Amino acid sequence: MNTSHQEPERFDVVIVGAGQAGLSVSWHLSNAGVDHVLLEQAEVAHEWRTGRWDNFTLVTPNWQCKLPGYDYSGPDPHGFMTRAEVQAFVQGYAESFNAPVRTGVEVTRLAQRDEGGFDIVTSTGRIIARQVVIATGGYHDPVLPAFAAALPESVTQLHSSEYRNPTDLPPGGVLVVGTGQSGTQIAEDLFLEGRDVHLAVGGAPRVARFYRGRDCVAWLSDMGVYDVSVQQHAGGLSKRESTNHYVTGRDGGRDLDLRAFARDGMHLYGRARALQNGRITFDPTLGASLDYADSVAESIKDDIDRYIAREGLDVPAEARYIPVWQPAAEPAALDLEAAGVATVIWSIGYRANYRWVHVGVFDGAGHPTHRRGVTDAEGLFFLGLPWLNSWGSGRFEAIARDAGYLADQLLGRTNAGLPREPELAR
Ligand SMILES: Cc1cc2nc3c(=O)[nH]c(=O)nc-3n(C[C@H](O)[C@H](O)[C@H](O)COP(=O)(O)OP(=O)(O)OC[C@H]3O[C@@H](n4cnc5c(N)ncnc54)[C@H](O)[C@@H]3O)c2cc1C
């Protein structure tokens, strides 16, 4: 540890964050003998330890967990690791190459130096680095709607990142707001435990788990969908704002069909709009949201069918999905007390937090601007962001490819670019 009056430490490269992204680039730097350190505010795989619920499983199959020099080698490549297994996997990776991680060190300020390189203020002292990789994940500050403040005090409210299990919640009904991957899986978790679940459905798409004998993820992988870069996509960079398809890996994997939940007794609503006097109102969007989610799932199956035909593959046919429930009407409002709702779980996502980064590489919305993680600020990089380069960039699927690309940039500069220590001005 050094304090503010001590000489700063110096490294060629500082990586901020010791999740799978930071560790992946560290693996390359370690192999190349580059002097570097990972600064981690908590512990290795912190997000997997603290930001997921007890019954969490990966949504992506285990075979997609392929980090540089460290593929999944367990007994169930087509299964979905539990939270504890993912933690162990990422922890095992750090140990496999003795990653130079300093835990419990938060980076509180990052700024460029006039002399080149970066000044890094941390909770334990100052560091100077020639290059910095920001690998702090894509999910920082939990988002709550402004009207959350109007919730009666008698109702417990939490963000999806704080949800652990049904028994931690007070008895009574639960309203889950949002149907991205977290909201749909949490709603199912509660429903399976026999809780009375109300679900405000948003505009997220869904995907079938299996189709024509295989996991849809396997089909999409073979079809090259995960190799398409964000620039090549019709929507271009706006893809970075898109919501992931909902599906689950629980119990070997299955669809998350909200219509089936409703048929079996879950209460579905449209988008939550406002909250007043303990009464929450909804937009009339339920029918359209369910139709949209199904249409995306079916269009993915169309693509798979076309691929199978084109490749001449001999695989079983499969009947298409037939909606198992339709809303009789658009529910306008829910009186929380009258319905016995004791808990609200906001599952509407996260906002990025780069307030500690004092380098001019952000757009008006606070998102970093970069190409494949390379910013316009010499020596500053991002890794692990959703759609950094392709669909899998914010997940296990593409992190090896993205980290390899970034390592080439870092090593190129380390070997040729910026002045080396001790030439770097003090
Ligand atoms: C609910 C949910 C489900 C997901 N499911 C899947 C899935 O099924 N499959 C899949 O492949 N991906 C999944 N992901 C996405 C992704 O794989 C994870 O978010 C993963 O944790 C990303 O790894 P990372 O290394 O980029 O970031 P993180 O794991 O978030 O690691 C970033 C690290 O940076 C540290 N940090 C942050 N700020 C600072 C600072 N200022 N100073 C020092 N340290 C700092 C944090 O403590 C953390 O340890 C899911 C994400 C969520 C939210």
The ligand as an SDF file (V2000), in Angstrom:
LIG
                    3D

 53 58  0  0  0  0  0  0  0  0999 V2000
  -28.2840  -11.2360  -14.5390 C   0  0  0  0  0  0  0  0  0  0  0  0
  -27.1640  -11.5150  -15.4990 C   0  0  0  0  0  0  0  0  0  0  0  0
  -27.0840  -12.7320  -16.1210 C   0  0  0  0  0  0  0  0  0  0  0  0
  -26.0280  -13.0140  -16.9910 C   0  0  0  0  0  0  0  0  0  0  0  0
  -25.9800  -14.2440  -17.5860 N   0  0  0  0  0  0  0  0  0  0  0  0
  -24.9830  -14.5270  -18.4390 C   0  0  0  0  0  0  0  0  0  0  0  0
  -24.8850  -15.8000  -19.0760 C   0  0  0  0  0  0  0  0  0  0  0  0
  -25.7240  -16.6760  -18.9310 O   0  0  0  0  0  0  0  0  0  0  0  0
  -23.8150  -16.0350  -19.8860 N   0  0  0  0  0  0  0  0  0  0  0  0
  -22.8520  -15.0990  -20.1260 C   0  0  0  0  0  0  0  0  0  0  0  0
  -21.9130  -15.3950  -20.8490 O   0  0  0  0  0  0  0  0  0  0  0  0
  -22.9510  -13.8870  -19.5530 N   0  0  0  0  0  0  0  0  0  0  0  0
  -23.9740  -13.5790  -18.7180 C   0  0  0  0  0  0  0  0  0  0  0  0
  -24.0470  -12.3230  -18.1520 N   0  0  0  0  0  0  0  0  0  0  0  0
  -23.1330  -11.2620  -18.6130 C   0  0  0  0  0  0  0  0  0  0  0  0
  -21.6960  -11.2910  -18.1490 C   0  0  0  0  0  0  0  0  0  0  0  0
  -21.0490  -12.4830  -18.4530 O   0  0  0  0  0  0  0  0  0  0  0  0
  -21.4580  -10.9300  -16.7520 C   0  0  0  0  0  0  0  0  0  0  0  0
  -22.0310   -9.6780  -16.4780 O   0  0  0  0  0  0  0  0  0  0  0  0
  -19.9460  -10.9190  -16.4040 C   0  0  0  0  0  0  0  0  0  0  0  0
  -19.8700  -10.7390  -15.0510 O   0  0  0  0  0  0  0  0  0  0  0  0
  -19.1310   -9.9040  -17.1940 C   0  0  0  0  0  0  0  0  0  0  0  0
  -17.7510  -10.0580  -16.8830 O   0  0  0  0  0  0  0  0  0  0  0  0
  -16.7640   -8.8280  -16.8630 P   0  0  0  0  0  0  0  0  0  0  0  0
  -15.4480   -9.3240  -16.4380 O   0  0  0  0  0  0  0  0  0  0  0  0
  -16.8730   -8.0600  -18.1050 O   0  0  0  0  0  0  0  0  0  0  0  0
  -17.3820   -7.8780  -15.7360 O   0  0  0  0  0  0  0  0  0  0  0  0
  -17.6950   -8.1540  -14.2130 P   0  0  0  0  0  0  0  0  0  0  0  0
  -17.8660   -9.5960  -13.9260 O   0  0  0  0  0  0  0  0  0  0  0  0
  -18.8070   -7.2160  -13.8690 O   0  0  0  0  0  0  0  0  0  0  0  0
  -16.3520   -7.7060  -13.4930 O   0  0  0  0  0  0  0  0  0  0  0  0
  -16.0020   -6.3540  -13.3200 C   0  0  0  0  0  0  0  0  0  0  0  0
  -15.2090   -6.2440  -12.0450 C   0  0  0  0  0  0  0  0  0  0  0  0
  -14.7770   -4.9060  -11.9370 O   0  0  0  0  0  0  0  0  0  0  0  0
  -14.7790   -4.5320  -10.5810 C   0  0  0  0  0  0  0  0  0  0  0  0
  -14.8250   -3.0750  -10.5290 N   0  0  0  0  0  0  0  0  0  0  0  0
  -15.8280   -2.2640  -10.9530 C   0  0  0  0  0  0  0  0  0  0  0  0
  -15.5020   -0.9750  -10.7750 N   0  0  0  0  0  0  0  0  0  0  0  0
  -14.2670   -0.9580  -10.2200 C   0  0  0  0  0  0  0  0  0  0  0  0
  -13.3720    0.0910   -9.8020 C   0  0  0  0  0  0  0  0  0  0  0  0
  -13.7090    1.3790   -9.9480 N   0  0  0  0  0  0  0  0  0  0  0  0
  -12.1790   -0.2540   -9.2660 N   0  0  0  0  0  0  0  0  0  0  0  0
  -11.8220   -1.5760   -9.1380 C   0  0  0  0  0  0  0  0  0  0  0  0
  -12.6410   -2.5880   -9.5220 N   0  0  0  0  0  0  0  0  0  0  0  0
  -13.8290   -2.2890  -10.0620 C   0  0  0  0  0  0  0  0  0  0  0  0
  -16.0190   -5.2300  -10.0320 C   0  0  0  0  0  0  0  0  0  0  0  0
  -15.9360   -5.4140   -8.6290 O   0  0  0  0  0  0  0  0  0  0  0  0
  -16.0170   -6.5510  -10.7910 C   0  0  0  0  0  0  0  0  0  0  0  0
  -15.3850   -7.5880  -10.0890 O   0  0  0  0  0  0  0  0  0  0  0  0
  -25.0730  -12.0280  -17.2650 C   0  0  0  0  0  0  0  0  0  0  0  0
  -25.1720  -10.7760  -16.6440 C   0  0  0  0  0  0  0  0  0  0  0  0
  -26.1980  -10.5170  -15.7690 C   0  0  0  0  0  0  0  0  0  0  0  0
  -26.2860   -9.1570  -15.1080 C   0  0  0  0  0  0  0  0  0  0  0  0
  1  2  1  0
  2  3  1  0
  2 52  2  0
  3  4  2  0
  4  5  1  0
  4 50  1  0
  5  6  2  0
  6  7  1  0
  6 13  1  0
  7  8  2  0
  7  9  1  0
  9 10  1  0
 10 11  2  0
 10 12  1  0
 12 13  2  0
 13 14  1  0
 14 15  1  0
 14 50  1  0
 15 16  1  0
 16 17  1  0
 16 18  1  0
 18 19  1  0
 18 20  1  0
 20 21  1  0
 20 22  1  0
 22 23  1  0
 23 24  1  0
 24 25  2  0
 24 26  1  0
 24 27  1  0
 27 28  1  0
 28 29  2  0
 28 30  1  0
 28 31  1  0
 31 32  1  0
 32 33  1  0
 33 34  1  0
 33 48  1  0
 34 35  1  0
 35 36  1  0
 35 46  1  0
 36 37  1  0
 36 45  1  0
 37 38  2  0
 38 39  1  0
 39 40  1  0
 39 45  2  0
 40 41  1  0
 40 42  2  0
 42 43  1  0
 43 44  2  0
 44 45  1  0
 46 47  1  0
 46 48  1  0
 48 49  1  0
 50 51  2  0
 51 52  1  0
 52 53  1  0
M  END
$$$$
